[in-house]
Each structure stands twice: as C-alpha cells, then as structure tokens.
Amino acid sequence: MSVLRGVGKGVGSVFFCIFLALAVLPLGLYKFTDYNNLSPFFANTVKEQISSKVGVNQLALIKSVLLIKCESADKVQFPLENQTIFLDCTKIKETNASELPSLVGVAMFESIYHKEYSCNFRECLSQTQGQDKFFLLVSKKGHDYYLKLTYYLLIGAVFFLVLLIICSKRWLKLVNPGICLMVVGLNYFFLNYFKTRIGVIPNEVSDVIFSSFTSIFLKLLIAGAVLTAAGIILHLIFKKNGQNPPVK
C-alpha cells in the first residue's frame, strides 16, 4: 500500500505541475487577447503612427471630408495601407480631429478582432501565413479557443491534484500541492528577467505581452507559498501539542 501511495504521489506531483504549467500558456493568451486589453493598445499604436505622418490641420481636413460623406451614410470607408476599415459616423461626429487616429485604431482592431472565419481555429492556423496568422492569434476566435484549451488542461491538473492529495500524508496534503504551485510560479522571476533582456521590443509592447503571464505566475507563487506555510504551521502545532492526527 505504501508503494502504491508513493507512486501515486510521484505521478500526481509531476503531472499536476505539468498540466498546471501548460494551462498557464492558453490562460495568459486568453487574458492578453481580451478586447479591453488589446483595443487601447491598437488605438495608441495607430494614433502614434498616423500622428507622426499627418498634421493637425490635415486631420481637421480629413474629418471634414468624412463628415460630408456621413451626410448620406451611417458608416464611411477609411482606407489604410493594407486594408479598408469602416468608421461609424456617430463616433466621427463625437470625436475631435486630434483623436481621429485613435478612432481609426479602434475600428481597425475591431475589424481584425471580430473577423468571421469559415474554419475552426486549428484549421485556420494551419492555413494562414504571416500577418493573417498574427491577426488570427489575437482575434476573438483565438480568444475563445484559448479559454476552451485552458479548461481542458485545468481538468487534467485537478485530476492529478486529487491524486496527489489522496496519496499524501497529513500536513503534506497542503505542502505537496503548495510546492507544485511555487515551482510553476517561479516562472514569474524568469519572465521578468527575460523581459529585461529583450531590447528590440519597446517597453509598452512587452508590458502588454508579459503582464498577462506574470500576473498568473505571481498568483500561483503566492498561493503555493501560503499552502506550504499553512501545512508546515499545522504540522508544528500538532507536534507541539503532542497530537498525532490519523494518517489518511
């Protein structure tokens, strides 16, 4: 029985850590591709690019032209280098000329984010190349797929967590899962170190990319430390009081 318990504890520990670590990747991508997370980033990026090429007077002229077109339509086309987007006339009327680039950035992002695909995510991923593949990865379709994949991996993690708890004795029922959480959570320091070594990526870009993952790893690290500390404290309390809780 003790041999089976030892094997179960080893298998539970290893695979709980593996499934938990694997689940962080799609969960981080799910958080990263949230509309409210990416929309401001796209808006600011496009705003900076347009503002660097187009002056205030030109923006005012562009808005005037758009307003003329809006007299006979609810939406108007706005051509960009690689695509044509549609701007809502109500938003154009409510937006100052200086904020027009931000409006263009949000509209551009929405056309990418809510694009309809005739294939499932994995099929589309294998069929697209270059820029289109990146757009798919940050789309709503990708966002939903990451959440589904996270659920599957977390189910596996929970299964092996239960196995680990069943095969662990006494206070180790807290300590063993806690150690696994801390092992995975230590990637928080690795990502922060890796982030400082990427000099080719602007800080505002790396912040958006890494923050989704580092926040998850930090929470796992804290949760693991709390569980481990709780298990050790309970063990010391039982030991000090001379109590010997039954082995389960």
Backbone hydrogen bonds in HBPLUS format (Angstrom, degrees):
<---DONOR---> <-ACCEPTOR-->    atom                        ^
c    i                          cat <-CA-CA->   ^        H-A-AA   ^      H-
h    n   atom  resd res      DA  || num        DHA   H-A  angle D-A-AA Bond
n    s   type  num  typ     dist DA aas  dist angle  dist       angle   num
A0005-ARG N   A0001-MET O   2.89 MM   4  6.14 153.7  1.96 146.0 154.1     1
A0006-GLY N   A0002-SER O   2.90 MM   4  6.09 152.3  1.98 140.4 147.6     2
A0007-VAL N   A0003-VAL O   2.90 MM   4  6.20 159.7  1.94 152.3 157.6     3
A0008-GLY N   A0004-LEU O   2.84 MM   4  5.97 163.9  1.86 148.8 153.9     4
A0009-LYS N   A0005-ARG O   2.88 MM   4  6.04 152.6  1.95 144.4 151.9     5
A0010-GLY N   A0006-GLY O   2.97 MM   4  6.17 155.5  2.03 143.9 150.5     6
A0011-VAL N   A0007-VAL O   2.86 MM   4  6.08 169.3  1.87 157.7 160.5     7
A0012-GLY N   A0008-GLY O   2.80 MM   4  5.81 160.4  1.84 143.7 150.5     8
A0013-SER N   A0009-LYS O   2.91 MM   4  5.96 158.6  1.96 142.4 148.1     9
A0014-VAL N   A0010-GLY O   3.06 MM   4  6.19 175.3  2.06 153.0 154.3    10
A0015-PHE N   A0011-VAL O   3.01 MM   4  6.04 170.1  2.02 155.1 157.5    11
A0016-PHE N   A0012-GLY O   2.90 MM   4  5.66 144.3  2.03 137.4 147.4    12
A0017-CYS N   A0013-SER O   3.10 MM   4  6.20 162.4  2.13 145.2 149.7    13
A0018-ILE N   A0014-VAL O   2.98 MM   4  6.25 156.8  2.04 145.0 152.2    14
A0019-PHE N   A0015-PHE O   2.89 MM   4  5.89 173.0  1.90 145.3 147.7    15
A0020-LEU N   A0016-PHE O   2.97 MM   4  5.93 154.6  2.03 142.2 150.0    16
A0021-ALA N   A0017-CYS O   2.90 MM   4  6.00 159.8  1.94 146.3 152.0    17
A0022-LEU N   A0018-ILE O   2.89 MM   4  6.11 159.5  1.94 152.3 158.3    18
A0023-ALA N   A0019-PHE O   2.95 MM   4  6.04 146.1  2.06 139.8 148.8    19
A0024-VAL N   A0021-ALA O   3.26 MM   3  5.38 137.4  2.45  97.2 108.3    20
A0027-LEU N   A0023-ALA O   3.14 MM   4  6.17 154.7  2.21 146.8 154.6    21
A0028-GLY N   A0024-VAL O   2.73 MM   4  5.77 154.6  1.79 148.6 154.9    22
A0029-LEU N   A0025-LEU O   3.01 MM   4  6.27 156.8  2.07 149.1 155.8    23
A0030-TYR N   A0026-PRO O   2.78 MM   4  5.93 145.2  1.90 140.1 150.2    24
A0031-LYS N   A0027-LEU O   3.01 MM   4  6.31 156.1  2.07 146.0 151.2    25
A0032-PHE N   A0028-GLY O   2.85 MM   4  6.02 157.1  1.91 145.2 152.7    26
A0033-THR N   A0029-LEU O   2.88 MM   4  5.95 153.0  1.96 145.7 151.5    27
A0034-ASP N   A0031-LYS O   3.30 MM   3  5.36 163.3  2.33 106.2 108.3    28
A0037-ASN N   A0034-ASP O   2.95 MM   3  5.22 143.1  2.09 106.6 118.2    29
A0038-LEU N   A0034-ASP O   3.05 MM   4  6.35 159.4  2.09 163.0 168.4    30
A0039-SER N   A0035-TYR O   2.90 MM   4  5.70 164.3  1.93 156.5 161.0    31
A0042-PHE N   A0038-LEU O   2.91 MM   4  6.18 164.6  1.93 166.2 169.1    32
A0043-ALA N   A0039-SER O   2.96 MM   4  6.13 162.5  1.99 151.7 157.2    33
A0044-ASN N   A0040-PRO O   2.91 MM   4  6.07 161.4  1.95 148.7 152.7    34
A0045-THR N   A0041-PHE O   2.98 MM   4  6.14 158.3  2.02 147.5 154.0    35
A0046-VAL N   A0042-PHE O   2.93 MM   4  6.07 173.5  1.93 157.8 159.0    36
A0047-LYS N   A0043-ALA O   2.94 MM   4  5.95 152.7  2.02 140.7 149.4    37
A0048-GLU N   A0044-ASN O   2.98 MM   4  6.14 157.7  2.03 146.1 150.7    38
A0049-GLN N   A0045-THR O   3.13 MM   4  6.39 157.8  2.18 146.3 152.3    39
A0050-ILE N   A0046-VAL O   2.88 MM   4  6.05 168.7  1.89 157.5 160.1    40
A0051-SER N   A0047-LYS O   2.85 MM   4  5.79 162.5  1.88 147.7 153.8    41
A0052-SER N   A0048-GLU O   3.11 MM   4  6.05 141.4  2.27 135.7 144.1    42
A0053-LYS N   A0050-ILE O   3.01 MM   3  5.31 146.3  2.13 106.0 116.2    43
A0054-VAL N   A0050-ILE O   2.77 MM   4  5.81 148.5  1.87 160.0 170.5    44
A0059-LEU N   A0055-GLY O   2.99 MM   4  6.29 151.7  2.07 147.7 155.8    45
A0060-ALA N   A0056-VAL O   2.98 MM   4  6.28 152.7  2.06 148.0 155.3    46
A0061-LEU N   A0057-ASN O   3.00 MM   4  6.28 149.8  2.10 142.1 150.4    47
A0062-ILE N   A0058-GLN O   2.85 MM   4  6.13 156.9  1.90 149.0 155.4    48
A0063-LYS N   A0059-LEU O   2.91 MM   4  6.15 157.2  1.97 146.7 152.8    49
A0064-SER N   A0060-ALA O   3.04 MM   4  6.27 152.8  2.12 141.1 148.3    50
A0065-VAL N   A0061-LEU O   3.03 MM   4  6.35 156.6  2.08 150.5 156.1    51
A0066-LEU N   A0062-ILE O   2.95 MM   4  6.22 158.3  2.00 149.8 156.0    52
A0067-LEU N   A0063-LYS O   2.86 MM   4  6.10 153.2  1.93 150.2 157.5    53
A0068-ILE N   A0064-SER O   3.08 MM   4  6.34 147.1  2.19 142.6 151.0    54
A0069-LYS N   A0065-VAL O   3.12 MM   4  6.47 156.2  2.18 146.8 152.7    55
A0070-CYS N   A0066-LEU O   2.89 MM   4  6.14 138.7  2.06 140.9 153.3    56
A0071-GLU N   A0068-ILE O   3.20 MM   3  5.49 157.2  2.25 104.6 111.5    57
A0072-SER N   A0069-LYS O   3.34 MM   3  6.13 165.5  2.36 116.9 120.3    58
A0073-ALA N   A0070-CYS O   3.42 MM   3  4.87 167.1  2.44  93.2  96.9    59
A0089-CYS N   A0074-ASP O   2.84 MM  15  5.38 168.7  1.85 153.7 151.9    60
A0076-VAL N   A0087-LEU O   3.05 MM  11  5.43 155.3  2.11 145.3 151.5    61
A0087-LEU N   A0076-VAL O   2.86 MM  11  5.43 163.4  1.89 158.8 160.9    62
A0078-PHE N   A0085-ILE O   2.73 MM   7  5.31 152.8  1.80 157.7 158.6    63
A0085-ILE N   A0078-PHE O   3.20 MM   7  5.31 173.8  2.20 137.3 135.4    64
A0080-LEU N   A0083-GLN O   2.79 MM   3  5.32 154.0  1.86 159.0 167.9    65
A0092-ILE N   A0088-ASP O   3.04 MM   4  6.38 149.1  2.13 147.8 157.5    66
A0093-LYS N   A0089-CYS O   3.02 MM   4  6.23 159.0  2.07 150.3 154.3    67
A0094-GLU N   A0090-THR O   3.19 MM   4  6.41 141.7  2.35 137.5 147.6    68
A0095-THR N   A0091-LYS O   3.03 MM   4  6.03 117.6  2.44 139.0 152.9    69
A0095-THR N   A0092-ILE O   3.28 MM   3  5.19 150.7  2.37  97.7 106.1    70
A0099-GLU N   A0096-ASN O   2.98 MM   3  5.30 140.8  2.14 106.5 117.8    71
A0100-LEU N   A0097-ALA O   3.18 MM   3  5.17 162.4  2.21 104.1 108.9    72
A0102-SER N   A0099-GLU O   3.12 MM   3  5.41 124.1  2.45 104.0 117.3    73
A0103-LEU N   A0099-GLU O   3.21 MM   4  6.60 155.3  2.28 150.1 157.1    74
A0104-VAL N   A0100-LEU O   2.95 MM   4  6.26 153.1  2.02 152.4 160.2    75
A0105-GLY N   A0101-PRO O   2.89 MM   4  6.14 152.6  1.96 144.0 151.6    76
A0106-VAL N   A0102-SER O   2.97 MM   4  6.26 158.5  2.01 153.4 157.5    77
A0107-ALA N   A0103-LEU O   3.03 MM   4  6.19 162.4  2.06 145.9 151.1    78
A0108-MET N   A0104-VAL O   2.84 MM   4  6.00 154.9  1.90 148.8 156.1    79
A0109-PHE N   A0105-GLY O   2.96 MM   4  6.16 157.6  2.01 144.4 150.4    80
A0110-GLU N   A0106-VAL O   2.90 MM   4  6.14 158.8  1.94 150.8 156.5    81
A0111-SER N   A0107-ALA O   3.07 MM   4  6.29 151.8  2.15 144.7 151.4    82
A0112-ILE N   A0108-MET O   3.19 MM   4  6.49 141.6  2.35 140.7 150.8    83
A0112-ILE N   A0109-PHE O   3.07 MM   3  5.09 124.9  2.38  95.8 110.3    84
A0113-TYR N   A0109-PHE O   2.68 MM   4  5.84 170.1  1.69 161.9 165.2    85
A0114-HIS N   A0110-GLU O   3.00 MM   4  5.74 167.1  2.01 142.6 146.2    86
A0140-LYS N   A0113-TYR O   2.81 MM  27  5.31 169.4  1.82 142.0 140.3    87
A0124-CYS N   A0120-ASN O   2.89 MM   4  6.07 166.3  1.91 162.4 166.9    88
A0125-LEU N   A0121-PHE O   2.86 MM   4  6.01 151.7  1.94 147.8 156.3    89
A0126-SER N   A0122-ARG O   3.18 MM   4  6.38 146.9  2.30 139.9 146.8    90
A0127-GLN N   A0123-GLU O   3.13 MM   4  6.31 131.5  2.37 139.4 152.5    91
A0127-GLN N   A0124-CYS O   3.14 MM   3  5.04 132.6  2.37  93.3 106.5    92
A0128-THR N   A0124-CYS O   3.00 MM   4  6.05 138.2  2.18 152.6 160.0    93
A0133-LYS N   A0130-GLY O   3.15 MM   3  5.49 128.5  2.43 103.9 116.3    94
A0134-PHE N   A0130-GLY O   3.31 MM   4  6.74 153.1  2.39 146.8 154.1    95
A0135-PHE N   A0131-GLN O   2.94 MM   4  6.26 159.0  1.99 152.1 158.0    96
A0136-LEU N   A0132-ASP O   2.99 MM   4  6.20 149.1  2.09 140.7 148.7    97
A0137-LEU N   A0133-LYS O   3.03 MM   4  6.29 154.6  2.10 145.8 152.3    98
A0138-VAL N   A0134-PHE O   3.19 MM   4  6.51 140.9  2.35 146.9 156.2    99
A0139-SER N   A0136-LEU O   3.17 MM   3  5.05 165.5  2.19 106.2 109.1   100
A0143-HIS N   A0139-SER O   2.90 MM   4  6.17 157.4  1.95 146.2 153.4   101
A0144-ASP N   A0140-LYS O   2.94 MM   4  6.14 159.5  1.98 151.2 154.0   102
A0145-TYR N   A0141-LYS O   3.10 MM   4  6.28 151.9  2.18 141.2 149.3   103
A0146-TYR N   A0142-GLY O   2.93 MM   4  6.17 158.1  1.98 157.2 161.9   104
A0147-LEU N   A0143-HIS O   3.39 MM   4  6.66 153.3  2.46 141.7 147.7   105
A0148-LYS N   A0144-ASP O   3.17 MM   4  6.45 160.9  2.21 147.6 152.3   106
A0149-LEU N   A0145-TYR O   2.95 MM   4  6.19 163.6  1.98 155.5 159.8   107
A0150-THR N   A0146-TYR O   2.93 MM   4  6.08 150.1  2.02 142.3 150.8   108
A0151-TYR N   A0147-LEU O   3.08 MM   4  6.39 155.0  2.15 150.1 155.3   109
A0152-TYR N   A0148-LYS O   3.24 MM   4  6.60 159.9  2.28 149.4 153.7   110
A0153-LEU N   A0149-LEU O   3.10 MM   4  6.36 164.5  2.12 153.1 156.6   111
A0154-LEU N   A0150-THR O   2.88 MM   4  6.04 153.1  1.96 151.0 159.1   112
A0155-ILE N   A0151-TYR O   2.96 MM   4  6.17 148.0  2.06 148.3 156.3   113
A0156-GLY N   A0152-TYR O   3.25 MM   4  6.61 155.6  2.31 143.6 149.2   114
A0157-ALA N   A0153-LEU O   2.94 MM   4  6.23 152.3  2.02 142.7 151.0   115
A0158-VAL N   A0154-LEU O   2.83 MM   4  6.03 157.5  1.88 149.4 154.5   116
A0159-PHE N   A0155-ILE O   3.03 MM   4  6.25 155.9  2.09 146.2 152.6   117
A0160-PHE N   A0156-GLY O   3.17 MM   4  6.46 164.8  2.20 151.8 154.1   118
A0161-LEU N   A0157-ALA O   2.86 MM   4  6.02 138.1  2.04 141.1 154.1   119
A0162-VAL N   A0158-VAL O   2.93 MM   4  6.16 159.3  1.97 152.6 156.0   120
A0163-LEU N   A0159-PHE O   3.14 MM   4  6.46 156.7  2.20 142.5 149.0   121
A0164-LEU N   A0160-PHE O   2.91 MM   4  6.04 152.8  1.99 138.4 145.8   122
A0165-ILE N   A0161-LEU O   2.90 MM   4  6.17 157.3  1.95 151.7 157.4   123
A0166-ILE N   A0162-VAL O   2.94 MM   4  6.12 164.4  1.96 153.6 157.7   124
A0167-CYS N   A0163-LEU O   3.08 MM   4  6.20 155.3  2.14 146.0 152.1   125
A0168-SER N   A0165-ILE O   3.29 MM   3  5.18 152.0  2.38  97.2 105.4   126
A0172-LEU N   A0169-LYS O   2.84 MM   3  5.45 142.8  1.98 151.5 150.0   127
A0173-LYS N   A0170-ARG O   3.10 MM   3  5.98 168.5  2.12 122.2 125.8   128
A0174-LEU N   A0171-TRP O   3.11 MM   3  5.77 161.4  2.14 115.0 120.1   129
A0175-VAL N   A0171-TRP O   3.25 MM   4  6.54 164.9  2.27 142.0 146.5   130
A0176-ASN N   A0172-LEU O   2.93 MM   4  5.44 163.6  1.96 133.3 138.5   131
A0178-GLY N   A0174-LEU O   3.05 MM   4  6.06 151.4  2.13 142.8 151.8   132
A0179-ILE N   A0175-VAL O   2.81 MM   4  6.05 151.6  1.88 156.8 163.5   133
A0180-CYS N   A0176-ASN O   3.19 MM   4  6.49 159.2  2.24 148.3 153.3   134
A0181-LEU N   A0177-PRO O   2.97 MM   4  6.26 158.9  2.01 151.5 157.1   135
A0182-MET N   A0178-GLY O   2.97 MM   4  6.23 155.3  2.03 146.4 153.2   136
A0183-VAL N   A0179-ILE O   2.85 MM   4  6.11 154.2  1.92 150.5 157.7   137
A0184-VAL N   A0180-CYS O   3.11 MM   4  6.37 164.9  2.13 153.2 155.6   138
A0185-GLY N   A0181-LEU O   2.83 MM   4  5.93 156.0  1.88 144.6 152.8   139
A0186-LEU N   A0182-MET O   2.89 MM   4  5.98 128.9  2.16 143.8 153.7   140
A0187-ASN N   A0184-VAL O   3.23 MM   3  6.05 166.9  2.25 118.9 122.9   141
A0188-TYR N   A0185-GLY O   2.94 MM   3  5.81 168.8  1.95 124.9 128.3   142
A0189-PHE N   A0186-LEU O   3.12 MM   3  5.84 136.5  2.31 117.9 124.4   143
A0191-LEU N   A0187-ASN O   2.85 MM   4  6.01 165.4  1.87 155.5 157.6   144
A0192-ASN N   A0188-TYR O   3.14 MM   4  6.32 159.9  2.18 142.5 148.2   145
A0193-TYR N   A0189-PHE O   2.97 MM   4  6.11 153.3  2.04 143.3 150.6   146
A0194-PHE N   A0190-PHE O   2.81 MM   4  6.01 159.6  1.85 149.6 156.0   147
A0195-LYS N   A0191-LEU O   2.79 MM   4  5.92 150.9  1.87 147.2 155.0   148
A0196-THR N   A0192-ASN O   3.33 MM   4  6.55 148.9  2.43 138.1 143.9   149
A0197-ARG N   A0194-PHE O   3.07 MM   3  5.18 141.8  2.22  99.9 111.3   150
A0198-ILE N   A0195-LYS O   3.34 MM   3  5.51 163.6  2.36 104.9 109.7   151
A0205-VAL N   A0202-PRO O   3.08 MM   3  5.39 130.2  2.34 104.2 117.1   152
A0206-SER N   A0202-PRO O   3.03 MM   4  6.36 167.7  2.05 159.9 162.9   153
A0207-ASP N   A0203-ASN O   2.82 MM   4  5.89 150.5  1.90 150.6 158.6   154
A0209-ILE N   A0205-VAL O   3.11 MM   4  6.41 158.7  2.16 150.2 156.3   155
A0210-PHE N   A0206-SER O   2.84 MM   4  5.81 172.5  1.84 152.7 155.2   156
A0211-SER N   A0207-ASP O   3.02 MM   4  5.56 154.0  2.09 137.7 144.8   157
A0213-PHE N   A0210-PHE O   3.03 MM   3  5.42 130.1  2.29 108.3 120.9   158
A0214-THR N   A0210-PHE O   2.88 MM   4  6.02 174.7  1.88 169.7 171.3   159
A0215-SER N   A0211-SER O   3.22 MM   4  5.99 159.1  2.26 139.1 143.4   160
A0216-ILE N   A0213-PHE O   3.12 MM   3  5.32 122.1  2.47 100.7 114.6   161
A0217-PHE N   A0213-PHE O   3.05 MM   4  6.38 167.4  2.07 159.1 161.9   162
A0218-LEU N   A0214-THR O   2.90 MM   4  5.98 155.1  1.96 146.5 153.4   163
A0219-LYS N   A0215-SER O   3.15 MM   4  6.28 156.2  2.21 139.1 144.8   164
A0220-LEU N   A0216-ILE O   3.02 MM   4  6.31 157.2  2.07 151.9 158.3   165
A0221-LEU N   A0217-PHE O   2.90 MM   4  6.08 155.2  1.96 146.6 153.7   166
A0222-ILE N   A0218-LEU O   2.96 MM   4  6.19 161.7  2.00 150.9 155.1   167
A0223-ALA N   A0219-LYS O   2.89 MM   4  6.02 166.0  1.91 148.8 153.3   168
A0224-GLY N   A0220-LEU O   2.85 MM   4  5.93 157.8  1.90 146.5 152.8   169
A0225-ALA N   A0221-LEU O   3.00 MM   4  6.17 155.3  2.06 143.8 150.4   170
A0226-VAL N   A0222-ILE O   2.95 MM   4  6.19 156.0  2.00 151.0 157.6   171
A0227-LEU N   A0223-ALA O   2.99 MM   4  6.23 165.2  2.01 150.8 154.4   172
A0228-THR N   A0224-GLY O   2.94 MM   4  6.06 166.5  1.96 150.2 154.4   173
A0229-ALA N   A0225-ALA O   2.91 MM   4  5.96 162.8  1.94 144.7 150.2   174
A0230-ALA N   A0226-VAL O   2.86 MM   4  5.98 157.1  1.91 147.4 154.3   175
A0231-GLY N   A0227-LEU O   2.94 MM   4  6.16 159.4  1.98 150.2 155.1   176
A0232-ILE N   A0228-THR O   3.04 MM   4  6.28 162.2  2.08 151.5 155.9   177
A0233-ILE N   A0229-ALA O   2.88 MM   4  6.02 162.6  1.91 151.5 156.7   178
A0234-LEU N   A0230-ALA O   2.96 MM   4  6.10 161.9  2.00 148.9 153.6   179
A0235-HIS N   A0231-GLY O   3.04 MM   4  6.21 154.1  2.11 142.5 149.8   180
A0236-LEU N   A0232-ILE O   2.94 MM   4  6.22 157.1  2.00 150.0 155.9   181
A0237-ILE N   A0233-ILE O   2.90 MM   4  6.14 151.4  1.99 148.3 156.6   182
A0238-PHE N   A0234-LEU O   2.98 MM   4  6.19 167.4  2.00 152.3 154.9   183
A0239-LYS N   A0235-HIS O   2.93 MM   4  6.07 156.5  1.99 145.5 152.8   184
A0240-LYS N   A0236-LEU O   2.84 MM   4  5.94 154.6  1.90 143.6 150.3   185
A0241-ASN N   A0237-ILE O   3.00 MM   4  6.17 155.6  2.06 148.6 154.8   186
A0243-GLN N   A0238-PHE O   2.79 MM   5  4.93 144.2  1.92 156.3 155.9   187
A0242-GLY N   A0239-LYS O   3.21 MM   3  5.05 152.9  2.29  95.2 103.0   188
